[in-house]
């Protein structure tokens, strides 16, 4: 019955997006036959008011009508231009949560239930909400009468709603992977799984608090960038209490200028901080739009809302640094080799041919003034070229690329003459010299030695496991692979249930389509 309910919800979502003009606003180039006809029908069914509004506004209105799951889906897809296309991703980037506040009493009950203490015991003052998003809303509060804090409270019922809608998202992803072969390279089911994992993390505010704490520890020696301090005593799964930030949003350029801040210095600090977090720490804020960045009275950039973060392991960071450095030095052969070493491009392709494609990106860039070269644009072009060589989607690189686009955009808003390469060189070049030079090689040798020692300690246990596995394989070769009666019966029941529920879902969808057609005609 879950599939049937998911089918109904998807039909409802499709109808809402049709009426709000989202479907008719999507690119129709290359469509023919039934898809082209459906696109024209969607345009005819759209509300008149939607036809005169921008596509981003249509998407925002539809997503907010459909609820928090779809708002989060839109924001997530904004980070995946490889999946939805650059134009649609840019429009989704403008999607803002416009959710209604939920009652203050409900928020207090959630806080008390999560922390096991009364509001009066936790806070000397707990005020009305000032911001509401798809996942949570924020209340100003005071601790001890003088210390102001921000209290983020999970929206009641949001977990159940997400669980229901995610079932529909997975259904669409599986159908897409099965019936649209050209999209398999993008791995739609993996995209849905990433969304599910991201939302699960976001809905446990203890994990956001841990992200804030980890970033704070990583950057404690850095200047010009910080994050709010967490009040762990007043933080739980459904509530996060942190330092209140008084500052000017980085989207308010005129306000920053009027306050006397050095905009060029802020732009430099922002991009270098992001690159340090990425290359040095391997852990970065993946939602650094201007609304999540403030400048406090001391001129320090303060980042908030760590619900979405990204990680790169040491090997991924090395590949990223070598790719960027290869473009800087015009060593396109090395850039191509790194892609093959990382497994980004299948080995049946030719390295020299891929290096030729990389050169097509790099040479035009070297003919431009440094202040006009965009590192984010370079990565975007790189992903477009790799599509020709069957490069599968790498979620961590896509998230990094999209975040870099946003961060670089903020820096260029602050300083139109911002020189990305000159600003990045101290961080990127320094990381390469430290990690790929003699010091880095010595560290790798030490790390490899420790791994070998650990392996040798496990040798006796591994030998026993290998003996057991060898015996089982010999038994299987002699007697064949066998299932006991219970296992065979369970497999049969699962298959029958899967087939039956799939047929029921198809029948329900067909009936709904017929009913909808009749309503439209009569």
C-alpha positions as CSV (number, residue, x, y, z in Angstrom):
1,X,0.0,0.0,0.0
2,X,3.0,2.3,0.5
3,X,3.6,2.4,-3.3
4,X,0.0,3.2,-4.0
5,X,0.0,6.1,-1.5
6,X,3.3,7.3,-3.0
7,X,1.8,7.2,-6.5
8,X,-1.1,9.3,-5.4
9,X,1.2,11.8,-3.8
10,X,3.3,12.0,-7.0
11,X,0.2,12.6,-9.1
12,X,-0.8,15.4,-6.7
13,X,2.7,16.9,-6.9
14,X,2.7,16.8,-10.7
15,X,-0.7,18.5,-10.8
16,X,0.5,21.3,-8.5
17,X,3.6,21.9,-10.6
18,X,1.5,21.9,-13.7
19,X,-0.9,24.5,-12.3
20,X,1.9,26.7,-11.1
21,X,3.5,26.6,-14.5
22,X,6.7,24.8,-13.5
23,X,6.4,22.1,-16.2
24,X,5.6,24.5,-19.0
25,X,8.6,26.7,-17.9
26,X,11.1,23.8,-18.2
27,X,13.3,23.7,-21.4
28,X,11.4,22.0,-24.3
29,X,14.2,22.0,-26.9
30,X,14.6,18.6,-28.4
31,X,11.2,17.3,-27.3
32,X,9.0,15.6,-29.9
33,X,6.0,13.3,-30.0
34,X,4.2,12.6,-26.8
35,X,6.7,14.6,-24.5
36,X,6.3,17.7,-26.7
37,X,2.5,17.3,-26.6
38,X,2.5,16.9,-22.8
39,X,4.6,20.0,-22.5
40,X,2.0,22.0,-24.5
41,X,-0.8,20.6,-22.5
42,X,1.0,21.6,-19.3
43,X,1.3,25.1,-20.6
44,X,-2.5,25.2,-21.3
45,X,-3.3,24.0,-17.8
46,X,-1.1,26.5,-16.0
47,X,-2.7,29.3,-14.1
48,X,-2.8,32.6,-15.9
49,X,-0.9,34.4,-13.1
50,X,2.0,31.9,-13.4
51,X,2.5,32.7,-17.1
52,X,3.7,36.2,-16.3
53,X,6.2,35.3,-13.6
54,X,9.8,34.1,-13.7
55,X,10.5,30.4,-13.6
56,X,12.3,30.7,-10.3
57,X,9.1,32.2,-8.8
58,X,7.0,29.5,-10.2
59,X,9.2,26.8,-8.7
60,X,9.3,28.6,-5.3
61,X,5.5,28.8,-5.2
62,X,5.0,25.2,-6.2
63,X,7.6,23.8,-3.8
64,X,6.2,25.8,-0.9
65,X,2.7,24.6,-1.7
66,X,3.9,21.0,-1.7
67,X,5.6,21.3,1.7
68,X,9.0,21.0,3.4
69,X,10.0,17.8,1.5
70,X,9.8,19.4,-1.9
71,X,11.4,22.7,-0.7
72,X,14.4,20.6,0.5
73,X,14.3,18.6,-2.8
74,X,14.5,21.9,-4.7
75,X,17.4,23.2,-2.6
76,X,19.2,19.9,-2.9
77,X,18.8,19.8,-6.7
78,X,20.2,23.3,-6.9
79,X,23.5,21.8,-5.9
80,X,23.3,19.3,-8.8
81,X,23.5,21.2,-12.2
82,X,24.8,18.0,-13.7
83,X,21.4,16.4,-13.0
84,X,18.9,19.1,-13.7
85,X,20.9,21.4,-16.0
86,X,22.6,24.7,-15.2
87,X,19.6,27.0,-15.9
88,X,17.2,25.1,-13.7
89,X,19.9,24.7,-11.0
90,X,20.4,28.5,-11.1
91,X,16.7,29.1,-10.7
92,X,16.5,26.6,-7.8
93,X,19.3,28.4,-6.2
94,X,16.9,31.3,-5.7
95,X,14.4,29.0,-3.9
96,X,13.8,30.4,-0.5
97,X,11.9,28.7,2.4
98,X,8.6,30.5,2.9
99,X,7.1,28.2,5.4
100,X,4.6,29.4,8.0
101,X,5.7,29.6,11.6
102,X,4.4,26.8,13.7
103,X,2.9,27.7,17.1
104,X,5.3,28.8,19.9
105,X,3.7,26.4,22.3
106,X,4.5,23.5,20.0
107,X,8.1,24.7,19.8
108,X,8.3,24.8,23.6
109,X,6.8,21.2,23.9
110,X,9.4,20.0,21.4
111,X,12.3,21.6,23.3
112,X,11.1,20.2,26.6
113,X,10.5,16.8,25.1
114,X,14.0,16.7,23.6
115,X,15.9,18.0,26.6
116,X,13.8,16.7,29.4
117,X,13.6,20.0,31.2
118,X,11.1,22.9,31.3
119,X,11.5,26.0,29.3
120,X,11.8,28.1,32.4
121,X,14.6,25.9,33.7
122,X,16.4,26.2,30.3
123,X,15.9,29.8,29.4
124,X,15.1,33.0,31.3
125,X,13.3,34.2,28.2
126,X,12.0,32.4,25.1
127,X,10.7,34.7,22.4
128,X,8.5,34.3,19.4
129,X,10.1,32.8,16.2
130,X,11.9,35.2,13.8
131,X,12.6,32.8,10.9
132,X,11.0,29.6,9.6
133,X,12.4,27.1,7.1
134,X,11.4,23.7,5.8
135,X,13.1,21.8,8.6
136,X,13.0,24.1,11.6
137,X,12.4,27.6,13.0
138,X,14.6,29.9,15.1
139,X,13.7,31.6,18.3
140,X,15.7,34.3,20.1
141,X,16.1,33.5,23.8
142,X,18.2,34.4,26.8
143,X,20.2,32.4,29.2
144,X,21.0,33.8,32.7
145,X,19.2,36.9,31.8
146,X,22.0,38.5,29.7
147,X,23.4,35.9,27.3
148,X,21.4,36.0,24.1
149,X,21.1,32.7,22.1
150,X,19.5,31.4,19.0
151,X,17.3,28.3,19.5
152,X,16.7,26.2,16.4
153,X,13.7,23.9,16.8
154,X,12.7,21.0,14.5
155,X,9.3,21.4,12.8
156,X,6.7,19.0,14.4
157,X,5.9,16.0,12.1
158,X,8.6,16.8,9.6
159,X,10.3,13.4,9.8
160,X,7.0,11.5,9.0
161,X,6.3,13.8,6.1
162,X,9.8,13.4,4.7
163,X,9.6,9.6,5.0
164,X,6.4,9.5,3.0
165,X,7.6,11.9,0.2
166,X,11.0,10.2,0.0
167,X,9.3,7.0,-1.0
168,X,7.9,8.8,-4.0
169,X,11.3,10.3,-4.9
170,X,12.9,6.8,-4.9
171,X,10.1,5.5,-7.1
172,X,10.7,8.2,-9.7
173,X,14.5,7.6,-9.5
174,X,14.1,3.8,-10.1
175,X,11.8,4.4,-13.0
176,X,14.2,6.9,-14.5
177,X,17.1,4.6,-14.2
178,X,15.2,1.7,-15.7
179,X,13.5,3.4,-18.6
180,X,15.8,6.4,-19.4
181,X,19.2,4.8,-20.2
182,X,20.8,8.2,-21.0
183,X,20.4,9.3,-17.3
184,X,22.0,6.2,-15.8
185,X,25.4,7.9,-15.8
186,X,23.9,10.4,-13.3
187,X,22.8,7.5,-11.1
188,X,19.3,8.9,-10.1
189,X,18.9,6.3,-7.3
190,X,22.2,7.4,-5.7
191,X,21.0,11.0,-5.9
192,X,17.8,10.0,-4.0
193,X,19.9,8.2,-1.5
194,X,22.1,11.2,-1.0
195,X,19.0,13.4,-0.5
196,X,17.7,10.9,2.1
197,X,21.0,10.8,4.0
198,X,21.3,14.6,3.9
199,X,17.9,15.1,5.3
200,X,18.4,12.5,8.0
201,X,21.5,14.4,9.1
202,X,19.7,17.7,9.0
203,X,16.8,16.5,11.1
204,X,19.2,15.5,13.9
205,X,20.3,18.9,15.3
206,X,23.0,17.2,17.4
207,X,24.9,16.4,14.1
208,X,24.7,20.1,13.1
209,X,26.0,21.0,16.5
210,X,28.8,18.5,16.0
211,X,29.6,20.1,12.6
212,X,29.8,23.5,14.2
213,X,32.1,22.2,16.9
214,X,34.4,20.4,14.4
215,X,34.7,23.5,12.2
216,X,35.4,25.6,15.2
217,X,38.2,23.3,16.3
218,X,39.7,23.2,12.8
219,X,39.8,27.0,12.4
220,X,40.7,28.1,16.0
221,X,44.0,29.4,14.8
222,X,42.6,31.1,11.7
223,X,41.9,34.8,11.5
224,X,38.9,36.6,10.0
225,X,36.5,33.6,10.0
226,X,34.5,31.8,12.8
227,X,31.3,30.0,13.6
228,X,28.8,30.4,16.5
229,X,29.6,28.6,19.7
230,X,27.3,25.7,20.7
231,X,25.5,25.5,24.0
232,X,25.7,21.7,24.4
233,X,23.7,21.8,27.7
234,X,20.7,23.0,25.7
235,X,21.1,21.0,22.5
236,X,19.4,17.7,21.6
237,X,18.1,15.8,18.6
238,X,15.2,18.3,18.1
239,X,16.8,21.5,19.4
240,X,20.0,23.4,18.9
241,X,21.0,26.3,21.1
242,X,24.0,28.4,19.9
243,X,25.5,31.9,20.2
244,X,23.4,34.7,18.9
245,X,25.1,36.5,16.0
246,X,24.8,40.3,15.6
247,X,26.1,41.3,12.3
248,X,25.5,42.4,8.7
249,X,24.6,39.8,6.1
250,X,27.2,39.6,3.3
251,X,24.3,40.0,0.8
252,X,24.0,43.6,2.1
253,X,27.0,45.1,0.3
254,X,25.8,48.7,0.8
255,X,25.4,48.0,4.5
256,X,29.0,46.6,4.7
257,X,30.4,49.5,2.8
258,X,28.5,52.0,5.0
259,X,29.8,50.3,8.2
260,X,33.4,51.0,6.9
261,X,34.5,47.4,6.2
262,X,37.2,46.6,3.7
263,X,35.2,44.7,1.0
264,X,38.3,43.5,-0.8
265,X,39.7,42.1,2.4
266,X,36.4,40.3,3.1
267,X,36.4,38.8,-0.4
268,X,40.0,37.5,0.1
269,X,39.3,36.1,3.5
270,X,36.1,34.3,2.4
271,X,37.7,32.5,-0.5
272,X,40.9,31.6,1.3
273,X,38.9,30.3,4.3
274,X,36.8,28.1,2.1
275,X,39.8,26.7,0.4
276,X,41.6,26.0,3.7
277,X,38.5,24.2,5.0
278,X,38.4,22.1,1.8
279,X,42.1,21.3,1.2
280,X,43.6,21.5,4.7
281,X,40.7,20.1,6.7
282,X,38.7,18.1,4.2
283,X,35.4,19.4,5.8
284,X,33.6,22.4,4.5
285,X,30.3,24.3,4.8
286,X,28.3,23.3,1.7
287,X,25.6,26.0,1.9
288,X,27.6,29.2,2.0
289,X,25.1,31.5,0.3
290,X,25.1,35.2,1.4
291,X,22.2,34.7,3.7
292,X,24.3,32.3,5.8
293,X,27.3,34.6,6.1
294,X,27.5,37.6,8.5
295,X,30.2,40.1,9.3
296,X,30.4,41.0,13.0
297,X,31.4,44.3,14.6
298,X,35.1,43.2,14.5
299,X,35.0,42.5,10.8
300,X,35.1,38.8,11.2
301,X,33.0,36.6,8.9
302,X,30.6,34.3,10.8
303,X,29.0,31.4,9.0
304,X,25.7,29.9,10.2
305,X,23.4,27.0,9.3
306,X,25.6,23.9,9.1
307,X,22.9,21.5,8.1
308,X,24.7,20.7,4.8
309,X,28.4,20.0,4.9
310,X,30.8,18.3,2.5
311,X,33.8,16.1,3.1
312,X,36.9,15.1,1.0
313,X,39.3,12.5,2.0
314,X,43.0,13.0,1.7
315,X,43.2,11.3,-1.7
316,X,40.3,13.4,-3.1
317,X,42.0,16.5,-1.8
318,X,45.2,15.6,-3.6
319,X,43.4,14.9,-6.8
320,X,41.6,18.3,-6.6
321,X,44.8,20.2,-5.8
322,X,46.7,18.5,-8.7
323,X,43.9,19.2,-11.1
324,X,43.8,22.9,-10.2
325,X,47.6,23.2,-10.2
326,X,47.8,21.4,-13.6
327,X,45.5,24.0,-15.1
328,X,47.6,26.8,-13.6
329,X,50.8,25.3,-15.0
330,X,49.1,24.2,-18.3
331,X,50.2,20.6,-17.6
332,X,47.1,19.1,-19.3
333,X,48.5,15.6,-19.5
334,X,48.9,15.5,-15.8
335,X,45.3,16.8,-15.3
336,X,44.1,13.9,-17.5
337,X,46.3,11.3,-15.7
338,X,44.9,12.4,-12.4
339,X,41.3,11.8,-13.6
340,X,42.3,8.2,-14.6
341,X,44.2,7.6,-11.4
342,X,41.2,8.8,-9.3
343,X,38.9,6.5,-11.3
344,X,36.8,9.4,-12.4
345,X,37.1,8.4,-16.1
346,X,36.9,4.7,-17.2
347,X,40.2,3.2,-18.3
348,X,38.9,2.1,-21.7
349,X,39.3,5.8,-22.8
350,X,42.5,7.1,-24.1
351,X,44.5,9.4,-21.8
352,X,45.9,11.5,-24.7
353,X,42.4,12.1,-26.1
354,X,41.2,13.2,-22.7
355,X,44.2,15.5,-22.3
356,X,43.2,17.1,-25.6
357,X,39.7,17.8,-24.3
358,X,41.3,19.3,-21.1
359,X,43.5,21.5,-23.3
360,X,40.3,22.9,-25.0
361,X,39.2,24.2,-21.6
362,X,42.6,25.4,-20.3
363,X,44.0,27.3,-23.3
364,X,41.1,29.8,-23.7
365,X,41.3,30.6,-20.0
366,X,45.1,31.4,-20.1
367,X,44.4,33.9,-22.8
368,X,42.2,36.0,-20.4
369,X,43.2,38.6,-17.8
370,X,43.6,36.9,-14.4
371,X,40.8,38.8,-12.7
372,X,38.2,37.5,-15.3
373,X,39.1,33.8,-14.8
374,X,36.6,31.9,-12.7
375,X,37.8,28.8,-10.9
376,X,34.2,27.8,-10.5
377,X,33.5,28.2,-14.2
378,X,36.6,26.1,-14.9
379,X,35.3,23.3,-12.8
380,X,31.9,23.6,-14.5
381,X,33.5,23.3,-17.9
382,X,35.6,20.4,-16.7
383,X,32.5,18.4,-15.6
384,X,30.8,19.1,-19.0
385,X,33.8,17.7,-20.9
386,X,34.1,14.6,-18.6
387,X,30.5,13.8,-19.6
388,X,31.8,13.0,-23.1
389,X,34.2,10.4,-21.5
390,X,31.5,8.6,-19.4
391,X,32.6,10.1,-16.1
392,X,30.1,9.0,-13.5
393,X,28.6,11.5,-11.1
394,X,30.8,12.2,-8.0
395,X,28.5,13.6,-5.4
396,X,31.4,15.1,-3.3
397,X,32.9,16.9,-6.3
398,X,29.5,18.2,-7.5
399,X,28.8,19.6,-4.0
400,X,32.3,21.2,-3.9
401,X,31.9,22.7,-7.3
402,X,28.5,24.2,-6.6
403,X,29.7,25.6,-3.2
404,X,32.7,27.1,-5.0
405,X,30.4,28.8,-7.5
406,X,28.5,30.4,-4.7
407,X,31.5,31.4,-2.6
408,X,33.3,32.9,-5.6
409,X,30.1,34.7,-6.6
410,X,29.9,36.3,-3.1
411,X,33.6,37.4,-3.4
412,X,33.1,39.0,-6.8
413,X,30.0,40.8,-5.5
414,X,32.1,42.3,-2.8
415,X,35.0,43.0,-5.2
416,X,34.2,43.1,-9.0
417,X,37.9,43.0,-9.8
418,X,38.5,40.0,-7.6
419,X,41.5,37.9,-8.8
420,X,40.5,34.3,-8.0
421,X,43.9,32.7,-9.0
422,X,46.0,35.2,-7.1
423,X,43.8,34.9,-4.0
424,X,43.8,31.1,-4.1
425,X,47.5,30.5,-4.8
426,X,48.8,30.9,-1.2
427,X,46.3,28.2,-0.1
428,X,46.4,25.8,-3.0
429,X,50.2,26.3,-3.7
430,X,51.0,26.0,0.0
431,X,49.0,22.8,0.3
432,X,50.6,21.3,-2.8
433,X,54.1,22.1,-1.6
434,X,53.4,20.7,1.9
435,X,51.5,17.5,0.8
436,X,53.1,16.7,-2.6
437,X,56.7,17.7,-1.8
438,X,59.3,15.9,0.3
439,X,57.4,16.5,3.6
440,X,54.2,15.1,2.1
441,X,56.0,12.0,0.7
442,X,57.6,11.4,4.2
443,X,54.1,11.6,5.8
444,X,52.7,9.2,3.2
445,X,55.5,6.7,3.9
446,X,54.8,6.9,7.6
447,X,51.1,6.4,7.1
448,X,51.7,3.4,4.8
449,X,54.0,1.9,7.3
450,X,51.4,2.2,10.1
451,X,48.8,0.6,7.8
452,X,51.2,-2.3,7.0
453,X,51.8,-2.8,10.7
454,X,48.1,-2.8,11.4
455,X,47.6,-5.4,8.6
456,X,50.4,-7.6,10.0
457,X,48.7,-7.6,13.4
458,X,45.5,-8.9,11.9
459,X,47.3,-11.7,9.9
460,X,46.4,-14.6,12.2
461,X,42.7,-13.7,12.2
462,X,42.7,-13.2,8.4
463,X,44.4,-16.6,8.0
464,X,41.6,-18.3,10.0
465,X,38.9,-16.5,8.0
466,X,40.6,-17.6,4.7
467,X,40.7,-21.2,5.9
468,X,36.9,-21.1,6.7
469,X,36.1,-19.5,3.3
470,X,38.2,-22.1,1.5
471,X,36.3,-24.9,3.2
472,X,32.9,-23.3,2.4
473,X,33.9,-22.9,-1.3
474,X,35.0,-26.5,-1.5
475,X,31.7,-27.6,-0.1
476,X,29.8,-25.4,-2.5
477,X,31.8,-26.8,-5.4
478,X,31.0,-30.4,-4.4
479,X,27.4,-30.0,-3.4
480,X,26.2,-26.8,-5.2
481,X,24.6,-23.7,-3.8
482,X,21.6,-24.6,-1.7
483,X,18.8,-22.7,0.0
484,X,17.0,-24.1,3.0
485,X,13.2,-24.3,2.8
486,X,12.6,-21.2,4.9
487,X,14.9,-19.1,2.7
488,X,13.3,-20.3,-0.6
489,X,9.8,-19.6,0.8
490,X,10.8,-16.1,1.9
491,X,12.2,-15.3,-1.5
492,X,9.0,-16.5,-3.2
493,X,6.8,-14.5,-0.9
494,X,8.9,-11.3,-1.4
495,X,8.8,-11.7,-5.2
496,X,5.0,-12.3,-5.2
497,X,4.4,-9.2,-3.0
498,X,6.7,-7.1,-5.1
499,X,4.9,-8.1,-8.3
500,X,1.4,-7.7,-6.8
501,X,2.1,-4.2,-5.3
502,X,3.7,-3.1,-8.6
503,X,0.6,-4.1,-10.6
504,X,-1.7,-2.4,-8.1
505,X,0.3,0.8,-8.3
506,X,0.2,0.7,-12.1
507,X,-3.6,0.2,-12.0
508,X,-4.1,3.1,-9.5
509,X,-1.9,5.4,-11.7
510,X,-3.9,4.5,-14.8
511,X,-7.2,5.1,-13.1
512,X,-6.1,8.5,-11.8
513,X,-4.9,9.5,-15.3
514,X,-8.3,8.5,-16.8
515,X,-10.2,10.4,-14.1
516,X,-8.0,13.5,-14.6
517,X,-8.5,13.3,-18.4
518,X,-12.3,13.0,-18.0
519,X,-12.3,16.1,-15.7
520,X,-10.3,18.1,-18.2
521,X,-12.5,17.2,-21.1
522,X,-15.8,17.6,-19.4
